[in-house]
Each structure stands twice: as structure tokens, then as C-alpha cells.
Amino acid sequence: MSEQDLARLGLRIRETIRFRRRTTERWATARALGVETDGSIRIADGRGAVLSLPAASIEVSVSGPRGAARWEPLEARAARTEQLPLL
């Protein structure tokens, strides 16, 4: 459960993401590693610790309409990615 499951969510292995465990914490950057059996996302933070977090607490980098980098929730990207095969 890794590369294909991440691709379904619109992610690639080792792609940079950001996360926070609580809404009062600052965002921290990490790398996506895979998808756990319970559906949580396996990530490695900047210190090398491996964590499993729900998709709701993760954001991914995207290019804005003028090319500037911005962050969007992983759930928004996954919803868009899941619909593409239906077309």
C-alpha cells in the first residue's frame, strides 16, 4: 500500500507536504511515504520521525493561477483526482 494508493490521492512518494497535529500548532513540512491500512497517510518529518496522520491534517503544495506556490488541503486534491477516471 504505497505508490498506487498515494497516486489515487494525487500524491507521489517523497512529495513535500505540510501538516499540523492540532489547530493551535504551526505547520511543519514533511515528505509523503505511503498510505496505511486504516487510510491515514504515512509521512516522514524533518527530523526523520515517521508519523501516520489523517488526510484532514495535511496540505499539499500547488501552483496558483499565476504560478505562485500555495497550499491546498489534501482532501480537496484527492476529491479532484478521484473524479478524473470517470471522464
Phi and psi in degrees as a GROMACS rama.xvg file:
@    title "Ramachandran Plot"
@    xaxis  label "Phi"
@    yaxis  label "Psi"
@TYPE xy
-146.891  -83.5776  SER-2
-62.3265  -47.2159  GLU-3
-67.501  -39.5173  GLN-4
-67.146  -38.4433  ASP-5
-65.5425  -39.3978  LEU-6
-61.9867  -34.9784  ALA-7
-63.2743  -28.1368  ARG-8
-90.1917  -4.52319  LEU-9
87.6733  19.8241  GLY-10
-114.163  160.843  LEU-11
-120.541  155.503  ARG-12
-62.3635  137.176  ILE-13
71.5931  11.0286  ARG-14
-69.9411  141.142  GLU-15
-74.1897  130.879  THR-16
-131.891  172.702  ILE-17
-131.742  152.699  ARG-18
-148.038  163.479  PHE-19
-150.551  140.742  ARG-20
-80.8486  -35.133  ARG-21
-127.028  154.365  ARG-22
-68.1272  -16.872  THR-23
-86.6374  -10.137  THR-24
-87.4553  160.832  GLU-25
-79.7478  159.107  ARG-26
-72.1325  141.506  TRP-27
-124.628  144.404  ALA-28
-89.5966  153.475  THR-29
-157.218  -177.94  ALA-30
-122.349  138.201  ARG-31
-76.3964  135.072  ALA-32
-115.869  -32.6827  LEU-33
171.886  -172.325  GLY-34
-119.647  130.681  VAL-35
-78.1071  168.555  GLU-36
-66.1402  -25.8501  THR-37
-85.8143  0.269714  ASP-38
96.8725  -6.57124  GLY-39
-75.3531  160.385  SER-40
-96.6657  128.569  ILE-41
-88.007  125.285  ARG-42
-131.457  160.734  ILE-43
-119.037  122.67  ALA-44
-81.5486  -178.388  ASP-45
-64.0996  -21.7601  GLY-46
-93.9701  0.986111  ARG-47
93.0117  -1.27022  GLY-48
-73.9903  138.664  ALA-49
-99.4932  126.661  VAL-50
-125.779  158.639  LEU-51
-122.381  120.69  SER-52
-128.089  152.667  LEU-53
-69.5244  152.212  PRO-54
-60.5976  -26.4271  ALA-55
-65.4904  -21.5577  ALA-56
-100.716  13.7548  SER-57
-121.157  140.294  ILE-58
-124.679  150.484  GLU-59
-120.696  153.121  VAL-60
-81.8901  136.296  SER-61
-138.228  161.795  VAL-62
-90.3015  134.36  SER-63
-77.3216  -177.836  GLY-64
-62.7286  -25.4314  PRO-65
-106.327  12.6687  ARG-66
93.2513  -4.30499  GLY-67
-74.4188  145.314  ALA-68
-75.8835  140.22  ALA-69
-148.37  172.691  ARG-70
-112.586  142.934  TRP-71
-133.342  150.596  GLU-72
-60.817  141.745  PRO-73
-60.2891  -35.321  LEU-74
-61.9425  -35.6413  GLU-75
-67.2158  -42.5132  ALA-76
-66.5897  -41.9816  ARG-77
-63.5016  -39.5187  ALA-78
-63.773  -40.1607  ALA-79
-69.2522  -41.1954  ARG-80
-67.5114  -39.1748  THR-81
-65.0607  -29.05  GLU-82
-80.8205  -21.3787  GLN-83
-58.2144  -43.1352  LEU-84
-64.2853  -17.7426  PRO-85
-74.7866  -19.7284  LEU-86
